[in-house]
Amino acid sequence: MSREPVLAYLLLGSNLGDRAALLAQARTRLAATAGAIVAESGIYETAAWGREDQPAFLNQALAVRTGLSAEELLAACLNTEQAAGRERHEHWGSRTLDVDILFYGPEIIATPALSVPHPRLAERRFALVPLAEIAGSLLHPQLNETVAALLARCPDPLPVRRWPGE
């Protein structure tokens, strides 16, 4: 049984290795396994959030039109991380690649494995800046505010700068 395509928003992040190449590889792999990438933000360099004693991240938001269920999309994201050599040693630690599901259509999902919309999105400038570039008018289904409004009142003071390397 085929399902209607859903527009999902993902956030890519990398702070180990060749960060830009890892983001490019992730885009290629996700396009092949998750669905068509219909929009992508620029790449931003951001200070590490949560544990600041680590290298800066490159982050990028993607809009993906997917026929996968949310759980299948999560599996594609985790497989993409694994293909990039992701190892999980510590919470908020350095990583070759992180792929988060920020939104899955207008759905609200709360399972032990998946929380969508991303539960800390409104607190994270490094996610909101690239997401606002491609989906500023997108309405958060729980907070009933647009991504642009969430960014305008985001309490996160860490700098997010357009990466000059792209």
URVEN-V878219 format. One record per residue. RES is the residue in three letters. PHI is phi in whole degrees, 0 to 359 (none if undefined). OMEGA is omega in whole degrees, 0 to 359 (999 if undefined). BURIAL is 1 if it has 24 or more other C-alpha atoms within 12 Angstrom, else 0. Layout:
# URVEN-V878219
RES:PHI:OMEGA:BURIAL
RES:PHI:OMEGA:BURIAL
This chain:
# URVEN-V878219
MET:none:180:0
SER:273:180:0
ARG:249:177:0
GLU:294:178:0
PRO:298:180:0
VAL:239:174:1
LEU:268:180:1
ALA:248:178:1
TYR:244:182:1
LEU:240:172:1
LEU:239:175:1
LEU:262:176:1
GLY:212:178:1
SER:208:174:1
ASN:223:175:1
LEU:229:177:1
GLY:73:178:0
ASP:278:188:0
ARG:304:182:1
ALA:295:179:1
ALA:295:179:0
LEU:294:176:1
LEU:294:179:1
ALA:297:178:1
GLN:298:179:1
ALA:296:179:1
ARG:300:180:1
THR:298:182:0
ARG:294:180:1
LEU:294:177:1
ALA:298:181:1
ALA:276:187:0
THR:244:187:1
ALA:254:182:1
GLY:147:183:1
ALA:284:174:1
ILE:279:185:1
VAL:259:175:0
ALA:201:175:1
GLU:218:178:1
SER:283:167:1
GLY:293:178:1
ILE:259:183:1
TYR:239:174:1
GLU:260:187:1
THR:223:174:1
ALA:295:179:1
ALA:296:181:1
TRP:255:177:1
GLY:92:175:0
ARG:232:188:0
GLU:274:182:0
ASP:269:181:0
GLN:210:182:0
PRO:298:177:0
ALA:293:179:1
PHE:263:159:1
LEU:257:180:1
ASN:232:177:1
GLN:208:176:1
ALA:260:178:1
LEU:232:167:1
ALA:253:184:1
VAL:237:174:1
ARG:271:188:1
THR:235:172:1
GLY:264:180:1
LEU:281:170:1
SER:291:179:1
ALA:300:180:1
GLU:292:177:0
GLU:293:177:0
LEU:295:176:1
LEU:302:179:1
ALA:298:178:0
ALA:296:178:1
CYS:295:180:1
LEU:294:177:1
ASN:295:178:1
THR:294:176:1
GLU:299:181:1
GLN:297:179:0
ALA:297:179:0
ALA:271:178:1
GLY:85:181:0
ARG:298:174:1
GLU:236:181:0
ARG:255:181:0
HIS:251:182:0
GLU:215:179:0
HIS:298:180:0
TRP:62:180:0
GLY:279:177:1
SER:299:180:1
ARG:204:176:1
THR:291:181:1
LEU:203:173:1
ASP:230:177:1
VAL:233:180:1
ASP:251:171:1
ILE:272:179:1
LEU:273:178:1
PHE:220:173:1
TYR:231:188:1
GLY:55:178:1
PRO:271:187:0
GLU:289:172:1
ILE:246:184:0
ILE:235:178:1
ALA:222:176:0
THR:234:177:0
PRO:301:183:0
ALA:265:190:0
LEU:211:173:1
SER:235:180:0
VAL:223:359:1
PRO:301:181:1
HIS:306:189:1
PRO:295:181:0
ARG:246:182:1
LEU:304:184:1
ALA:295:182:1
GLU:261:190:0
ARG:236:180:1
ARG:300:182:1
PHE:297:175:1
ALA:267:185:1
LEU:291:182:1
VAL:298:179:1
PRO:293:179:1
LEU:294:180:1
ALA:297:179:1
GLU:297:183:1
ILE:253:184:1
ALA:207:182:1
GLY:299:182:1
SER:269:179:0
LEU:296:182:1
LEU:268:175:0
HIS:288:188:1
PRO:290:177:0
GLN:261:184:0
LEU:272:179:0
ASN:54:176:0
GLU:226:177:0
THR:284:176:0
VAL:301:179:1
ALA:298:178:1
ALA:292:177:0
LEU:298:178:1
LEU:296:182:1
ALA:299:181:0
ARG:246:180:0
CYS:296:182:0
PRO:280:183:0
ASP:292:182:1
PRO:270:185:0
LEU:290:182:0
PRO:290:175:0
VAL:230:184:1
ARG:236:175:0
ARG:302:182:0
TRP:284:183:0
PRO:286:184:0
GLY:280:183:0
GLU:268:999:0
